[in-house]
Amino acid sequence: MAVKSGTMESVVIDKTFWQNKSVLITGHTGFKGSWLSLWLTQLGAKVTGYALAPNTTPSIYEALELKTIINSAMADISDLSRLSELVNQTQPDVVFHLAAQSLVKPSYLDPVGTYQTNVMGTVNLLETVRHCPSVQAVVVVTSDKCYENHEWSWPYRENDRLGGHDPYSNSKGCAELVTSAYRQSFFMANKTAIASARAGNVIGGGDWSEYRLIPDLIKANQTGHSLEIRHP
């Protein structure tokens, strides 16, 4: 990928880069992970996915029939030994870490599980990668909710203070700190490049998760029910 001027319009995908690249995607059964798996496969990459089974019906993973085109392992990111086994077997060149508990409201219902997945899952991924010499680059996907929320009227910047008042947002801030610590502790003299991507409010086809504004609007219209806007 080449970026010439720092704007999204200048991002150019080099299709030849992905030809025959071994790519590991954690969270490949989710909304973002499923699309990423499909796109990279179409670019010629050899994709391996590691995730729990889809938790929505319908599911974008099943709609795309991804199990027929990629190597798919159904396992928990909290299982360090299983993750290490898969990474050693596949020897990926590039890793995208998207496995997460990705919703705010469920994080209040299960804070322990949210921290276990989002924080220790990131630890497990980076711990596994540092023992795998084939890995050239890792992208850890967190969230734009990882910042301490001051209700500012301007966008947050990468050097703003990390935080988060709810367990989900806070766990993503923790994942950023884990990524930074591993980068500085284990990868500074290593050929493996480590980056994080603070994504948020991604909209697209196939997102059937709960508590999503646009999908919830469509579901309400299809079923004839009124939609409660949680934060008008």
C-alpha positions, 0 to 999 in steps of 0.5 A: 500500500502506498500513501502519497499525501496523507489523505484517504484518497491517496491510498493505493493498494498494490495488488502484487504485494498480496500475491501468495502472502500468508495472512492470519486474520483473528476475528475472521467470522465477524463483520470486518474480519469477514470482508477483510478475508474476502478482499485479501483472498481476491487479491491473491493472499492465502488467508487463515482465520482464527475466531469463534463461530459467528454469533449472529443469524444471519452471518456475513461469514456464512453468507460469503461462504468463507469456509470454502475459500480460506483456512478457518480455525474456530477457536478462542483468542484466549486459548494461547496454546491453540493460537500458538499452534496455528501460527506455527503451522501457518507461518503468516507473513502478515497478521490482522488482529480483529478478534474482540468483544466489540460492543459497549452494552454487552461490556456492562453485562460481562466486563470480565469477559470483555477484558479477557478477550480484548486485553489478554487476547491482544497479549496472546496474539503479540506473545505468539507473534514474537516467537514466529520469525515469519511475521513481517507486520501486525495490525492490531485493530482497536477503536476510536473509543479508546480515548478518554472522552471529554465530549470535545467538538473536534476529532480526537488525535493520536496523541490524546490521552487514552481512557474510556469510561465503559468496559469496552472503551477502556479495554480498547485503551488497554489494548493500545497500551499492550500493543505499545508495550510489546512494540517497545519491549520486544519488537524495536530490534525486530524486523516485525512492524507493529501498528494499531488502527483505531477504527469506529462506526464502520458501516457496510453490508452484512453487519447483523450485530445488535446495537448498531444504529443503521442495521437496527433502523433497517431491522425495525423497518423490516419488522414494522417495529418502532426503534428506540434511539438509545442516545438521541 
